[in-house]
């Protein structure tokens, strides 16, 4: 199984304290950069967390489009002989958006306007991406201490079936 296939099968799991660290980091980033909002999603488009001025956006659509755009860009990169582009930038008349690959499985999208500069966003995004990767590594080590498989040991199905049989009666009678 390739590394990409393994990552797709593996769930992205964060504990409450991980999300609190991520949230603090994004709030500090927004304060320093003066960007409008920061959105952290996985590559499949599932929202992990967001901060800033997000009420005016349909976040389900934004997350789906971000993931789709990044997936399409990955294919463009392959056509050009690159493994992947790690940063996307779109500039509009009023707002701009930068999307940065963080680790192997997450994307950080930053929406900003004329209050901040692209160079500031890029510089701070690089710093935030490195710190987020550290948080992700810590979260991964917690997950491997208590792998999901350890909660579903041998005999779980039998004991669950027995409990259901006790509650609802057995079909074998």
Secondary structure, 3 states (H helix, E strand, C coil): CCHHHHHHHCCCCCCHHHHHHHHHHHHHHHHHHCCCEEEEEECCCCEEEEEECCCCCCHHHHHHHHHHHHHHHHHHHHHCCCCCCCEEEEECCCCEEEEEEECCCEEEEEEECCCCCHHHHHHHHHHHHHHHHHHHHHHHHHHHHCCHHHHCCCCHHHHHHHHHHHHHCCCCC
